[in-house]
Amino acid sequence: MKSSEALIKFALAIMMFLCLLDMPYGYYQFVRFVALIGFGILAYKANEQNKNTEMIIYGGLALFFQPFFKLALGREIWNIVDVIVGIGLIGTLVMNRNKSQY
């Protein structure tokens, strides 16, 4: 179960970093759908583990990236958001890995 969460986080982080490249518009739409589903799964799993803070963060990210009601933030701000979210996802992977070693 932990490996599926790590896989989702890693895949989402890579997709967020790829948003920095000049990709076709369809890729960004795809990322929004995948982010909605991925963050929704992460929120559900955090809820199962009684990690309320993580559940709220992942749930908020699912709503933030949802593709149905678009937020017009502009490319520069979306790039900043993508980098912050990607670094955050990698950070949680590293922190969880360090916790499992001790």
All heavy atoms as an XYZ file, in Angstrom:
818
protein
N       0.818     -1.187      0.000
C       0.000      0.000      0.000
C       0.863      1.252      0.000
O       0.578      2.208     -0.675
C      -0.933     -0.005      1.211
C      -1.818      1.245      1.233
S      -2.955      1.369      2.595
C      -4.057      0.038      2.322
N       1.945      1.247      0.761
C       2.834      2.401      0.801
C       3.483      2.639     -0.552
O       3.697      3.774     -0.937
C       3.920      2.208      1.873
C       3.422      2.330      3.283
C       3.322      3.777      3.633
C       2.983      3.936      5.101
N       2.757      5.303      5.459
N       3.797      1.559     -1.274
C       4.467      1.736     -2.553
C       3.539      2.373     -3.576
O       3.999      3.110     -4.437
C       4.992      0.403     -3.063
O       3.929     -0.480     -3.301
N       2.229      2.124     -3.475
C       1.307      2.761     -4.412
C       1.236      4.265     -4.151
O       1.157      5.051     -5.087
C      -0.078      2.128     -4.340
O      -0.674      2.362     -3.084
N       1.286      4.659     -2.882
C       1.299      6.087     -2.564
C       2.579      6.722     -3.091
O       2.538      7.824     -3.657
C       1.214      6.301     -1.060
C      -0.113      5.918     -0.469
C      -0.135      6.067      1.033
O       0.551      6.960      1.568
O      -0.826      5.265      1.672
N       3.689      6.048     -2.916
C       4.964      6.582     -3.396
C       4.960      6.699     -4.910
O       5.451      7.691     -5.465
C       6.111      5.692     -2.929
N       4.388      5.702     -5.577
C       4.310      5.739     -7.042
C       3.446      6.908     -7.517
O       3.811      7.620     -8.457
C       3.768      4.409     -7.571
C       3.649      4.304     -9.079
C       5.030      4.368     -9.723
C       2.946      3.029     -9.470
N       2.315      7.111     -6.848
C       1.426      8.229     -7.222
C       2.148      9.559     -7.008
O       2.119     10.446     -7.864
C       0.113      8.162     -6.404
C      -0.718      6.972     -6.830
C      -0.674      9.462     -6.548
C      -1.911      6.683     -5.931
N       2.802      9.705     -5.856
C       3.508     10.957     -5.570
C       4.639     11.195     -6.571
O       4.804     12.315     -7.066
C       4.078     10.930     -4.151
C       3.030     11.022     -3.078
C       3.648     10.936     -1.698
C       2.602     11.004     -0.615
N       3.196     10.904      0.727
N       5.391     10.157     -6.875
C       6.508     10.307     -7.812
C       5.999     10.670     -9.203
O       6.533     11.580     -9.852
C       7.332      9.013     -7.854
C       8.553      9.113     -8.707
C       9.654      9.838     -8.288
C       8.604      8.493     -9.948
C      10.783      9.949     -9.085
C       9.720      8.588    -10.750
C      10.814      9.319    -10.310
N       4.947      9.978     -9.653
C       4.398     10.250    -10.986
C       3.835     11.677    -11.061
O       4.057     12.389    -12.048
C       3.311      9.233    -11.323
N       3.125     12.097    -10.009
C       2.586     13.459    -10.000
C       3.707     14.492     -9.996
O       3.617     15.515    -10.678
C       1.668     13.661     -8.792
C       0.290     13.010     -8.873
C      -0.440     13.151     -7.540
C      -0.538     13.627     -9.987
N       4.769     14.228     -9.231
C       5.891     15.177     -9.183
C       6.542     15.310    -10.558
O       6.826     16.426    -11.012
C       6.914     14.727     -8.142
N       6.755     14.183    -11.223
C       7.357     14.233    -12.561
C       6.449     15.008    -13.517
O       6.919     15.848    -14.304
C       7.605     12.795    -13.095
C       8.643     12.077    -12.238
C       8.018     12.815    -14.568
C      10.006     12.724    -12.221
N       5.156     14.736    -13.436
C       4.222     15.438    -14.324
C       4.212     16.937    -14.037
O       4.105     17.754    -14.959
C       2.820     14.849    -14.175
C       2.701     13.440    -14.706
S       1.081     12.734    -14.472
C       0.215     13.542    -15.799
N       4.329     17.308    -12.760
C       4.364     18.735    -12.411
C       5.617     19.398    -12.991
O       5.549     20.512    -13.514
C       4.337     18.927    -10.893
C       3.091     18.454    -10.223
S       1.685     19.438    -10.685
C       0.345     18.377    -10.218
N       6.741     18.712    -12.892
C       7.983     19.289    -13.419
C       7.953     19.367    -14.948
O       8.510     20.295    -15.531
C       9.203     18.511    -12.936
C       9.448     18.658    -11.457
C       9.645     17.557    -10.663
C       9.480     19.906    -10.853
C       9.863     17.683     -9.307
C       9.691     20.059     -9.504
C       9.889     18.942     -8.721
N       7.297     18.404    -15.591
C       7.185     18.449    -17.055
C       6.312     19.608    -17.526
O       6.430     20.053    -18.670
C       6.636     17.124    -17.593
C       7.605     15.952    -17.579
C       6.892     14.679    -18.043
C       8.807     16.234    -18.462
N       5.461     20.112    -16.639
C       4.635     21.270    -16.996
C       5.487     22.515    -17.237
O       5.008     23.481    -17.830
C       3.611     21.556    -15.899
S       2.223     20.410    -15.874
N       6.722     22.502    -16.769
C       7.596     23.655    -16.976
C       8.054     23.747    -18.426
O       8.463     24.819    -18.874
C       8.810     23.573    -16.049
C       8.493     23.563    -14.559
C       9.757     23.375    -13.749
C       7.773     24.835    -14.161
N       7.995     22.625    -19.131
C       8.395     22.623    -20.542
C       7.256     23.170    -21.395
O       6.120     23.286    -20.945
C       8.750     21.199    -20.977
C       9.850     20.511    -20.186
C      10.000     19.078    -20.650
C      11.152     21.278    -20.317
N       7.578     23.496    -22.629
C       6.564     23.991    -23.553
C       5.809     22.801    -24.137
O       6.172     22.273    -25.178
C       7.227     24.824    -24.649
C       6.219     25.565    -25.491
O       5.095     25.796    -25.005
O       6.552     25.922    -26.628
N       4.759     22.400    -23.446
C       3.988     21.217    -23.839
C       2.707     21.658    -24.533
O       2.251     22.788    -24.357
C       3.642     20.395    -22.592
C       4.855     19.952    -21.792
S       5.888     18.815    -22.693
C       5.131     17.289    -22.268
N       2.095     20.762    -25.318
C       0.794     21.092    -25.916
C      -0.276     21.267    -24.831
O      -0.158     20.710    -23.731
C       0.479     19.890    -26.798
C       1.541     18.902    -26.569
C       2.583     19.457    -25.700
N      -1.312     22.050    -25.149
C      -2.348     22.354    -24.161
C      -3.010     21.090    -23.628
O      -3.384     21.032    -22.457
C      -3.404     23.268    -24.778
C      -4.446     23.700    -23.800
C      -4.152     24.608    -22.793
C      -5.738     23.183    -23.864
C      -5.107     24.999    -21.881
C      -6.701     23.568    -22.954
C      -6.381     24.472    -21.971
O      -7.332     24.848    -21.063
N      -3.137     20.074    -24.462
C      -3.741     18.817    -24.032
C      -2.998     18.163    -22.880
O      -3.608     17.497    -22.043
N      -1.674     18.367    -22.821
C      -0.905     17.791    -21.719
C      -1.333     18.407    -20.389
O      -1.489     17.707    -19.393
C       0.596     18.002    -21.946
C       1.424     17.492    -20.789
C       1.644     16.140    -20.619
C       1.938     18.370    -19.838
C       2.360     15.663    -19.544
C       2.660     17.901    -18.756
C       2.862     16.550    -18.623
O       3.569     16.078    -17.550
N      -1.540     19.710    -20.382
C      -1.933     20.381    -19.133
C      -3.323     19.928    -18.691
O      -3.575     19.787    -17.499
C      -1.871     21.899    -19.308
C      -0.496     22.378    -19.703
C      -0.231     22.819    -20.989
C       0.552     22.363    -18.790
C       1.028     23.240    -21.362
C       1.818     22.785    -19.151
C       2.053     23.221    -20.443
O       3.311     23.625    -20.809
N      -4.213     19.702    -19.660
C      -5.526     19.163    -19.334
C      -5.393     17.766    -18.743
O      -6.059     17.430    -17.769
C      -6.401     19.107    -20.594
C      -6.790     20.453    -21.117
C      -7.743     21.143    -20.158
O      -7.317     21.977    -19.371
N      -8.997     20.782    -20.210
N      -4.541     16.955    -19.346
C      -4.295     15.599    -18.855
C      -3.739     15.636    -17.428
O      -4.162     14.869    -16.561
C      -3.320     14.884    -19.802
C      -2.923     13.514    -19.356
C      -3.829     12.469    -19.395
C      -1.645     13.269    -18.897
C      -3.469     11.203    -18.978
C      -1.276     12.012    -18.482
C      -2.184     10.966    -18.515
N      -2.804     16.545    -17.184
C      -2.217     16.668    -15.845
C      -3.298     17.031    -14.830
O      -3.322     16.509    -13.720
C      -1.074     17.707    -15.839
C      -0.649     18.060    -14.418
C       0.108     17.193    -16.631
N      -4.210     17.913    -15.206
C      -5.280     18.294    -14.276
C      -6.155     17.094    -13.915
O      -6.507     16.903    -12.751
C      -6.131     19.398    -14.879
C      -5.436     20.730    -14.891
C      -6.282     21.762    -15.631
N      -5.868     23.082    -15.273
C      -6.566     23.886    -14.474
N      -7.717     23.495    -14.016
N      -6.107     25.070    -14.150
N      -6.515     16.271    -14.902
C      -7.326     15.078    -14.616
C      -6.550     14.098    -13.738
O      -7.081     13.576    -12.758
C      -7.766     14.395    -15.916
C      -8.983     14.989    -16.526
C      -8.894     15.787    -17.650
C     -10.238     14.763    -15.979
C     -10.021     16.350    -18.213
C     -11.370     15.320    -16.530
C     -11.264     16.112    -17.655
N      -5.306     13.856    -14.093
C      -4.500     12.905    -13.326
C      -4.261     13.438    -11.912
O      -4.313     12.681    -10.938
C      -3.163     12.625    -14.047
C      -2.233     11.812    -13.178
C      -3.422     11.904    -15.360
N      -4.020     14.744    -11.784
C      -3.799     15.331    -10.459
C      -5.060     15.223     -9.610
O      -4.979     14.927     -8.417
C      -3.362     16.785    -10.595
N      -6.216     15.457    -10.215
C      -7.472     15.316     -9.468
C      -7.613     13.906     -8.922
O      -7.895     13.703     -7.736
C      -8.665     15.670    -10.370
C     -10.050     15.397     -9.789
C     -10.322     16.294     -8.596
C     -11.110     15.583    -10.861
N      -7.375     12.921     -9.775
C      -7.518     11.526     -9.356
C      -6.416     11.148     -8.352
O      -6.685     10.555     -7.314
C      -7.490     10.596    -10.588
C      -8.731     10.851    -11.445
C      -7.401      9.136    -10.170
C      -8.679     10.214    -12.810
N      -5.179     11.523     -8.668
C      -4.058     11.157     -7.790
C      -4.162     11.790     -6.417
O      -4.002     11.103     -5.393
N      -4.440     13.079     -6.378
C      -4.562     13.736     -5.075
C      -5.801     13.249     -4.325
O      -5.804     13.180     -3.101
C      -4.581     15.255     -5.228
C      -3.243     15.840     -5.553
C      -3.073     16.654     -6.661
C      -2.132     15.582     -4.757
C      -1.840     17.191     -6.977
C      -0.886     16.104     -5.060
C      -0.742     16.912     -6.166
N      -6.844     12.891     -5.065
C      -8.026     12.313     -4.426
C      -7.706     10.987     -3.760
O      -8.140     10.728     -2.632
N      -6.928     10.152     -4.442
C      -6.527      8.865     -3.855
C      -5.644      9.092     -2.639
O      -5.821      8.447     -1.594
C      -5.801      8.001     -4.915
C      -6.785      7.552     -5.992
C      -5.118      6.799     -4.272
C      -6.133      6.906     -7.199
N      -4.705     10.041     -2.746
C      -3.821     10.319     -1.610
C      -4.622     10.852     -0.422
O      -4.335     10.501      0.736
C      -2.732     11.312     -2.015
C      -1.686     10.788     -3.001
C      -0.752     11.913     -3.438
C      -0.900      9.641     -2.406
N      -5.630     11.689     -0.674
C      -6.480     12.200      0.407
C      -7.262     11.069      1.056
O      -7.381     11.006      2.285
C      -7.426     13.273     -0.130
N      -7.779     10.159      0.246
C      -8.529      9.023      0.781
C      -7.640      8.136      1.654
O      -8.026      7.739      2.748
C      -9.118      8.214     -0.376
C      -9.847      6.980      0.064
C     -11.113      7.064      0.611
C      -9.256      5.727     -0.069
C     -11.788      5.924      1.032
C      -9.914      4.581      0.335
C     -11.176      4.686      0.884
O     -11.836      3.564      1.300
N      -6.425      7.864      1.167
C      -5.512      7.018      1.944
C      -5.072      7.710      3.220
O      -4.920      7.061      4.258
C      -4.307      6.630      1.095
C      -4.678      5.658     -0.004
C      -3.480      5.139     -0.740
C      -3.958      4.140     -1.775
N      -3.129      2.981     -1.856
N      -4.866      9.018      3.171
C      -4.509      9.764      4.386
C      -5.653      9.720      5.379
O      -5.431      9.596      6.590
C      -4.148     11.199      4.032
N      -6.876      9.786      4.887
C      -8.036      9.701      5.771
C      -8.110      8.327      6.430
O      -8.429      8.218      7.613
C      -9.315      9.996      4.988
C     -10.527     10.024      5.879
O     -10.479     10.566      6.982
N     -11.614      9.453      5.404
N      -7.814      7.285      5.671
C      -7.818      5.926      6.237
C      -6.792      5.775      7.343
O      -6.988      5.015      8.281
C      -7.508      4.900      5.147
C      -8.667      4.553      4.266
C      -8.334      3.443      3.293
O      -7.134      3.223      2.995
O      -9.273      2.799      2.826
N      -5.677      6.501      7.224
C      -4.594      6.403      8.207
C      -4.726      7.460      9.297
O      -3.805      7.644     10.088
C      -3.249      6.544      7.498
C      -2.993      5.467      6.488
C      -1.806      5.773      5.588
O      -1.135      6.787      5.738
N      -1.549      4.898      4.639
N      -5.859      8.159      9.344
C      -6.131      9.216     10.324
C      -5.085     10.324     10.294
O      -4.725     10.871     11.328
C      -6.257      8.641     11.734
C      -7.504      7.810     11.891
O      -8.528      8.097     11.279
N      -7.408      6.765     12.683
N      -4.575     10.635      9.124
C      -3.646     11.745      8.948
C      -4.458     12.918      8.394
O      -4.523     13.140      7.192
C      -2.512     11.362      7.994
C      -1.641     10.244      8.528
C      -0.571      9.890      7.516
C       0.337      8.801      8.057
N       1.352      8.411      7.043
N      -5.077     13.651      9.324
C      -6.031     14.688      8.913
C      -5.368     15.840      8.173
O      -5.943     16.375      7.233
C      -6.793     15.201     10.133
C      -7.732     14.159     10.679
O      -8.209     13.304      9.943
N      -7.980     14.199     11.975
N      -4.182     16.243      8.596
C      -3.512     17.351      7.919
C      -3.202     16.990      6.474
O      -3.464     17.783      5.561
C      -2.218     17.722      8.661
O      -2.537     18.026     10.027
C      -1.550     18.918      8.026
N      -2.658     15.802      6.270
C      -2.353     15.366      4.904
C      -3.625     15.234      4.077
O      -3.650     15.583      2.897
C      -1.617     14.026      4.915
C      -0.193     14.141      5.386
C       0.539     12.817      5.299
O       0.199     11.985      4.439
O       1.457     12.618      6.120
N      -4.688     14.754      4.709
C      -5.955     14.601      3.994
C      -6.448     15.962      3.499
O      -6.883     16.101      2.355
C      -7.006     13.968      4.895
C      -8.360     13.810      4.219
S      -9.680     13.433      5.351
C      -9.806     14.963      6.259
N      -6.362     16.972      4.347
C      -6.821     18.314      3.958
C      -5.939     18.871      2.843
O      -6.437     19.463      1.875
C      -6.848     19.234      5.185
C      -7.951     18.790      6.137
C      -7.023     20.695      4.772
C      -7.932     19.473      7.478
N      -4.625     18.687      2.961
C      -3.707     19.203      1.935
C      -3.964     18.522      0.593
O      -4.112     19.195     -0.437
C      -2.245     19.021      2.380
C      -1.945     19.952      3.556
C      -1.282     19.266      1.215
C      -0.606     19.703      4.215
N      -4.046     17.200      0.587
C      -4.260     16.483     -0.676
C      -5.654     16.770     -1.237
O      -5.818     16.890     -2.455
C      -4.043     14.986     -0.504
C      -2.613     14.609     -0.245
C      -2.268     13.731      0.762
C      -1.592     15.144     -1.018
C      -0.944     13.393      1.001
C      -0.275     14.823     -0.784
C       0.042     13.938      0.231
O       1.354     13.611      0.465
N      -6.639     16.886     -0.363
C      -7.977     17.228     -0.826
C      -8.012     18.628     -1.441
O      -8.649     18.852     -2.470
N      -7.307     19.555     -0.806
C      -7.227     20.910     -1.350
C      -6.515     20.940     -2.694
O      -6.923     21.660     -3.601
N      -5.458     20.141     -2.806
C      -4.738     20.078     -4.087
C      -5.606     19.448     -5.174
O      -5.555     19.873     -6.335
C      -3.429     19.305     -3.926
C      -2.328     20.042     -3.179
C      -1.160     19.115     -2.883
C      -1.854     21.248     -3.974
N      -6.420     18.452     -4.797
C      -7.337     17.848     -5.772
C      -8.320     18.897     -6.280
O      -8.600     18.968     -7.479
C      -8.072     16.659     -5.149
N      -8.834     19.702     -5.380
C      -9.760     20.760     -5.798
C      -9.048     21.840     -6.599
O      -9.602     22.405     -7.538
C     -10.438     21.380     -4.574
C     -11.423     20.484     -3.839
C     -11.921     21.174     -2.580
C     -12.578     20.118     -4.745
N      -7.823     22.151     -6.209
C      -7.064     23.198     -6.892
C      -6.747     22.821     -8.337
O      -6.821     23.652     -9.234
C      -5.763     23.466     -6.118
C      -5.018     24.671     -6.595
C      -5.486     25.936     -6.356
C      -3.827     24.530     -7.284
C      -4.790     27.055     -6.794
C      -3.123     25.639     -7.731
C      -3.616     26.901     -7.486
N      -6.420     21.550     -8.560
C      -6.026     21.104     -9.904
C      -7.200     20.563    -10.719
O      -7.002     20.167    -11.865
C      -4.939     20.034     -9.821
C      -3.575     20.596     -9.560
C      -3.058     20.641     -8.289
C      -2.817     21.104    -10.601
C      -1.805     21.173     -8.044
C      -1.568     21.639    -10.376
C      -1.058     21.675     -9.087
N      -8.406     20.533    -10.141
C      -9.538     19.954    -10.872
C      -9.727     20.688    -12.211
O      -9.514     21.888    -12.302
C     -10.809     19.981    -10.011
C     -11.192     21.347     -9.504
C     -11.888     22.190    -10.520
O     -12.544     21.680    -11.423
N     -11.749     23.487    -10.411
N     -10.113     19.944    -13.260
C     -10.174     20.535    -14.602
C     -11.519     21.161    -14.964
O     -11.654     21.705    -16.049
C      -9.892     19.326    -15.506
C     -10.435     18.180    -14.743
C     -10.214     18.495    -13.286
N     -12.502     21.105    -14.097
C     -13.849     21.518    -14.479
C     -14.091     23.018    -14.331
O     -14.768     23.622    -15.136
C     -14.872     20.720    -13.669
C     -14.657     19.246    -13.801
C     -14.223     18.488    -12.729
C     -14.861     18.613    -15.011
C     -14.002     17.133    -12.850
C     -14.637     17.255    -15.157
C     -14.211     16.518    -14.072
N     -13.572     23.620    -13.280
C     -13.686     25.057    -13.069
C     -12.262     25.604    -13.000
O     -11.636     25.614    -11.940
C     -14.461     25.366    -11.786
C     -15.834     24.784    -11.778
C     -16.105     23.644    -11.042
C     -16.844     25.348    -12.531
C     -17.367     23.086    -11.045
C     -18.110     24.798    -12.540
C     -18.377     23.660    -11.794
N     -11.768     26.048    -14.133
C     -10.357     26.415    -14.243
C     -10.046     27.711    -13.504
O     -10.826     28.658    -13.533
C      -9.978     26.569    -15.703
C     -10.066     25.283    -16.454
C      -9.716     25.489    -17.891
C      -9.950     24.188    -18.636
N      -9.781     24.334    -20.052
N      -8.887     27.714    -12.889
C      -8.366     28.919    -12.262
C      -7.428     29.583    -13.265
O      -6.462     28.977    -13.704
C      -7.601     28.576    -10.986
C      -8.410     27.929     -9.871
C      -7.500     27.492     -8.745
C      -9.448     28.902     -9.371
N      -7.711     30.810    -13.631
C      -6.886     31.530    -14.604
C      -5.777     32.267    -13.864
O      -5.900     33.447    -13.548
C      -7.744     32.487    -15.412
N      -4.708     31.551    -13.567
C      -3.615     32.153    -12.806
C      -2.502     32.679    -13.705
O      -1.668     33.437    -13.244
C      -3.027     31.131    -11.836
C      -3.976     30.590    -10.767
C      -3.280     29.563     -9.910
C      -4.523     31.712     -9.919
N      -2.463     32.255    -14.942
C      -1.363     32.640    -15.815
C      -0.253     31.603    -15.751
O      -0.097     30.884    -14.763
N       0.486     31.508    -16.823
C       1.502     30.457    -16.936
C       2.598     30.578    -15.874
O       3.039     29.583    -15.314
C       2.126     30.490    -18.325
C       3.121     29.352    -18.503
C       3.553     29.227    -19.936
N       4.622     28.281    -20.011
C       4.494     27.048    -20.475
N       3.345     26.647    -20.912
N       5.524     26.225    -20.511
N       3.060     31.786    -15.588
C       4.148     31.950    -14.624
C       3.736     31.481    -13.237
O       4.485     30.780    -12.555
C       4.595     33.416    -14.566
C       5.256     33.915    -15.836
C       4.248     34.340    -16.894
O       3.079     34.583    -16.536
O       4.618     34.403    -18.075
N       2.538     31.834    -12.823
C       2.080     31.421    -11.487
C       1.843     29.917    -11.450
O       2.183     29.249    -10.478
C       0.827     32.214    -11.088
C       1.200     33.692    -10.933
C       0.228     31.674     -9.789
C       0.041     34.600    -10.614
N       1.273     29.373    -12.529
C       1.087     27.911    -12.566
C       2.438     27.196    -12.510
O       2.559     26.152    -11.886
C       0.312     27.486    -13.816
C      -1.166     27.513    -13.611
C      -2.060     28.320    -14.229
C      -1.942     26.688    -12.721
N      -3.330     28.064    -13.779
C      -3.293     27.065    -12.862
C      -1.624     25.683    -11.812
C      -4.313     26.468    -12.124
C      -2.644     25.081    -11.094
C      -3.962     25.477    -11.253
N       3.456     27.760    -13.171
C       4.784     27.146    -13.103
C       5.318     27.148    -11.677
O       5.905     26.168    -11.220
C       5.764     27.880    -14.023
C       5.565     27.519    -15.483
O       4.887     26.556    -15.808
N       6.148     28.307    -16.362
N       5.103     28.242    -10.967
C       5.542     28.312     -9.568
C       4.781     27.287     -8.727
O       5.379     26.567     -7.912
C       5.349     29.747     -9.023
C       6.292     30.712     -9.743
C       5.558     29.787     -7.512
C       5.999     32.173     -9.478
N       3.472     27.210     -8.945
C       2.653     26.233     -8.211
C       3.121     24.818     -8.521
O       3.262     23.985     -7.609
C       1.154     26.410     -8.556
C       0.326     25.247     -8.038
C       0.637     27.731     -8.021
N       3.379     24.536     -9.787
C       3.826     23.188    -10.170
C       5.151     22.832     -9.494
O       5.325     21.705     -9.018
C       3.978     23.085    -11.691
C       2.642     23.133    -12.411
O       1.610     22.815    -11.788
O       2.637     23.501    -13.600
N       6.065     23.774     -9.434
C       7.363     23.502     -8.797
C       7.183     23.281     -7.294
O       7.742     22.337     -6.721
C       8.358     24.650     -9.077
C       9.591     24.520     -8.198
C       8.740     24.668    -10.538
N       6.390     24.124     -6.650
C       6.167     23.973     -5.207
C       5.517     22.628     -4.899
O       5.947     21.914     -3.990
C       5.321     25.146     -4.675
C       6.127     26.445     -4.727
C       4.821     24.866     -3.263
C       5.319     27.690     -4.442
N       4.500     22.275     -5.665
C       3.805     21.000     -5.430
C       4.746     19.825     -5.729
O       4.794     18.853     -4.965
C       2.516     20.920     -6.263
C       1.903     19.529     -6.199
C       1.514     21.957     -5.783
N       5.514     19.917     -6.817
C       6.452     18.838     -7.150
C       7.509     18.659     -6.078
O       7.805     17.527     -5.670
N       8.066     19.762     -5.586
C       9.067     19.671     -4.514
C       8.426     19.129     -3.235
O       9.017     18.313     -2.533
C       9.725     21.045     -4.282
C      10.629     21.397     -5.478
C      10.516     21.066     -2.978
C      11.187     22.802     -5.440
N       7.202     19.557     -2.961
C       6.505     19.045     -1.778
C       6.273     17.548     -1.856
O       6.442     16.831     -0.867
N       5.884     17.067     -3.029
C       5.656     15.627     -3.185
C       6.961     14.848     -3.010
O       6.992     13.814     -2.327
C       5.047     15.338     -4.558
C       3.586     15.769     -4.733
C       3.182     15.693     -6.196
C       2.679     14.899     -3.880
N       8.037     15.341     -3.617
C       9.333     14.664     -3.453
C       9.771     14.740     -1.991
O      10.316     13.772     -1.442
C      10.395     15.309     -4.376
C      10.011     15.124     -5.856
C      11.790     14.746     -4.108
C       9.995     13.699     -6.342
N       9.513     15.872     -1.353
C       9.864     16.013      0.066
C       9.147     15.007      0.942
O       9.751     14.432      1.851
N       7.863     14.762      0.676
C       7.139     13.768      1.482
C       7.673     12.368      1.224
O       7.702     11.547      2.144
C       5.626     13.803      1.190
O       5.398     13.546     -0.194
C       5.027     15.127      1.582
N       8.106     12.126     -0.017
C       8.704     10.803     -0.301
C       9.988     10.615      0.495
O      10.224      9.554      1.084
C       8.996     10.666     -1.798
C       7.810     10.426     -2.708
C       8.249     10.475     -4.167
C       7.159      9.110     -2.400
N      10.825     11.644      0.529
C      12.099     11.551      1.251
C      11.849     11.428      2.757
O      12.479     10.613      3.435
C      12.991     12.769      0.927
C      14.215     12.810      1.814
C      13.374     12.762     -0.543
N      10.918     12.219      3.287
C      10.629     12.164      4.723
C      10.078     10.801      5.119
O      10.450     10.247      6.143
C       9.662     13.269      5.129
C      10.296     14.633      5.129
S       9.307     15.955      5.847
C       7.715     15.701      5.148
N       9.167     10.257      4.305
C       8.610      8.939      4.612
C       9.670      7.856      4.527
O       9.650      6.903      5.288
C       7.448      8.620      3.678
C       6.222      9.432      3.992
O       6.090      9.984      5.085
N       5.326      9.527      3.029
N      10.604      8.017      3.587
C      11.687      7.038      3.459
C      12.598      7.089      4.684
O      13.000      6.057      5.210
C      12.495      7.319      2.205
C      13.563      6.308      1.951
C      14.221      6.537      0.639
N      15.283      5.552      0.480
C      16.271      5.670     -0.349
N      16.338      6.707     -1.129
N      17.188      4.748     -0.441
N      12.892      8.298      5.156
C      13.733      8.440      6.339
C      13.040      7.891      7.572
O      13.674      7.281      8.432
C      14.115      9.906      6.555
C      15.107     10.387      5.510
O      15.782      9.589      4.877
N      15.184     11.690      5.336
N      11.717      8.082      7.698
C      10.978      7.560      8.848
C      11.001      6.038      8.849
O      11.080      5.420      9.891
C       9.531      8.044      8.817
C       9.350      9.451      9.266
C       7.875      9.817      9.227
C       7.678     11.276      9.548
N       6.256     11.660      9.417
N      10.905      5.430      7.677
C      10.863      3.965      7.608
C      12.209      3.341      7.914
O      12.285      2.173      8.287
C      10.362      3.514      6.243
O      11.272      3.864      5.233
N      13.303      4.125      7.775
C      14.624      3.577      8.059
C      14.918      3.545      9.556
O      15.769      2.794     10.004
C      15.695      4.386      7.344
C      15.685      4.177      5.848
C      16.747      5.005      5.140
O      17.328      5.910      5.741
N      16.986      4.707      3.884
N      14.226      4.373     10.343
C      14.490      4.422     11.797
C      13.482      3.637     12.581
O      12.463      3.330     12.299
C      14.517      5.875     12.280
C      15.659      6.645     11.685
C      15.457      7.610     10.713
C      16.954      6.389     12.099
C      16.507      8.320     10.173
C      18.013      7.098     11.554
C      17.784      8.060     10.595
O      18.840      8.755     10.057
